[in-house]
Amino acid sequence: MHGYSFFSDNGFWVHLRGSKTDPFRAGHTVMISPSGHSVCAVRAMQHFLRLRSGSTHEPLFRFANGCYLTRGTFTSRLRSLLRDAGFQEANYAGHSFRIGAATTAAAAGLPPWLIQSLGRWSSDSCQRYVRVSRQTLQRVPPLLASTSNARAAYLG
């Protein structure tokens, strides 16, 4: 991430220099709004920035020695923490956050077009990222059986 600015307690903007979803590397500015819950990116960022020194025009995450956080270092540290917590770290990478975000958004009932927009997908490929839980799949048969079409087909 490169560059950020707050626009009060109502959220902040983060400028991403480039990504896979930005083929011309023009960058993309993302608005982060408060959730109004105990898990809130805006409050977490405000707390982080109180502890951090530096310019709003430099990369957001850096180590005490001044080195910036890279994708490789992030993935390595993530896998180390997952391994320590008892997870199969090989199953996770930075991309896992895109999968988790798409899955969480779908579980919250967000429409596919909004999930696509939030993840900056240029096509409906975001739907391949959504993982359907066992609990969701177990709720399907009763829903299907309760439709009038299912009863009519059965009574035929």
C-alpha positions in Angstrom: 0.0 0.0 0.0 1.3 3.4 -0.8 -0.3 6.6 0.5 -3.3 7.1 2.8 -5.4 9.9 4.1 -8.2 10.1 6.7 -11.4 12.0 6.2 -12.4 12.0 9.8 -14.1 9.2 11.8 -16.1 8.4 8.8 -13.2 6.5 7.2 -10.1 6.9 5.2 -8.7 6.4 1.7 -5.8 4.1 0.8 -4.0 4.3 -2.5 -2.7 1.0 -3.9 0.1 1.6 -6.3 -0.6 -1.4 -8.5 -2.0 -4.9 -8.4 -3.1 -7.8 -10.6 -6.4 -6.1 -11.1 -4.6 -3.0 -12.4 -2.9 -4.1 -15.6 -1.7 -0.6 -16.5 -0.3 0.0 -12.9 -2.2 3.3 -12.7 -3.0 2.6 -9.0 -6.4 2.5 -7.3 -7.8 4.4 -4.4 -9.9 2.4 -2.0 -12.3 3.9 0.6 -12.4 2.2 4.0 -15.5 3.0 6.1 -16.2 2.2 9.7 -18.2 -0.9 10.5 -19.8 0.3 13.7 -18.8 -3.0 15.4 -16.0 -4.1 17.6 -14.1 -5.2 14.5 -13.5 -2.0 12.7 -10.8 -1.2 10.2 -11.1 2.5 10.7 -10.6 2.3 14.5 -7.7 -0.2 14.0 -6.0 2.1 11.5 -6.4 5.1 13.7 -4.8 3.2 16.6 -2.0 1.9 14.3 -1.2 5.4 13.0 -1.0 6.8 16.6 1.8 4.3 17.2 3.5 4.8 13.8 5.6 7.7 12.7 6.2 8.7 9.1 4.7 10.4 6.1 1.3 9.6 4.6 3.0 9.4 1.2 5.2 6.4 2.0 4.3 2.8 2.2 2.0 2.2 5.2 3.7 -0.9 6.7 7.3 -1.0 7.7 9.5 -2.6 10.3 11.4 -0.8 13.1 14.6 -1.0 11.0 12.9 1.1 8.2 12.4 -1.8 5.7 9.0 -1.9 4.1 6.7 -4.9 4.3 6.9 -6.8 1.0 4.5 -9.4 -0.3 7.1 -12.2 0.3 7.7 -11.1 3.9 4.0 -10.9 4.5 3.3 -14.4 3.2 6.3 -15.8 5.1 5.2 -14.2 8.4 1.5 -15.2 7.8 2.5 -18.9 7.2 4.7 -18.9 10.3 1.9 -17.6 12.5 -0.5 -20.1 11.0 1.9 -22.9 11.6 2.3 -21.8 15.2 -1.5 -21.8 15.5 -1.7 -25.4 14.2 -2.9 -24.7 10.7 -1.5 -26.2 7.5 0.4 -23.1 6.4 0.9 -24.3 2.9 -2.8 -23.9 2.3 -2.6 -20.1 2.8 -1.0 -17.1 1.1 -1.8 -13.4 0.7 -4.4 -14.3 -1.9 -6.4 -16.2 0.8 -7.6 -12.8 2.0 -9.3 -12.2 -1.4 -11.0 -15.6 -1.0 -12.0 -14.8 2.6 -13.4 -11.4 1.7 -15.4 -12.7 -1.2 -16.8 -15.6 0.9 -17.6 -13.3 3.9 -19.3 -10.8 1.6 -21.4 -13.5 0.0 -22.3 -14.9 3.4 -23.4 -11.4 4.4 -25.8 -11.4 1.5 -24.0 -8.8 -0.7 -25.0 -9.1 -4.4 -22.4 -10.5 -6.8 -22.0 -7.1 -8.6 -21.0 -5.4 -5.3 -18.6 -8.2 -4.4 -17.0 -7.7 -7.8 -16.7 -4.0 -7.3 -15.3 -4.3 -3.7 -12.6 -6.7 -4.9 -11.9 -4.7 -8.0 -12.6 -7.7 -10.2 -13.1 -6.8 -13.9 -15.3 -9.8 -14.5 -17.6 -12.1 -12.6 -14.6 -14.4 -11.9 -15.0 -13.3 -8.2 -17.7 -15.9 -7.9 -15.0 -18.6 -8.1 -13.5 -17.2 -5.0 -16.6 -17.7 -2.8 -16.4 -20.8 -0.7 -19.7 -22.3 0.4 -19.9 -23.6 3.9 -21.2 -27.0 4.8 -23.9 -25.3 6.9 -25.1 -23.4 3.9 -25.2 -26.5 1.8 -27.2 -28.3 4.5 -29.8 -25.6 4.4 -30.5 -26.1 0.7 -32.6 -29.3 0.6 -35.3 -28.1 2.9 -35.5 -24.8 1.0 -35.8 -26.6 -2.3 -38.4 -29.1 -0.9 -40.5 -26.3 0.4 -41.1 -24.6 -3.0 -44.4 -25.1 -4.8 -42.5 -26.3 -7.9 -40.9 -29.2 -5.9 -44.3 -30.3 -4.5 -45.9 -30.1 -7.9 -43.1 -32.2 -9.5 -43.4 -34.8 -6.7 -47.2 -35.0 -7.0 -46.8 -34.9 -10.7 
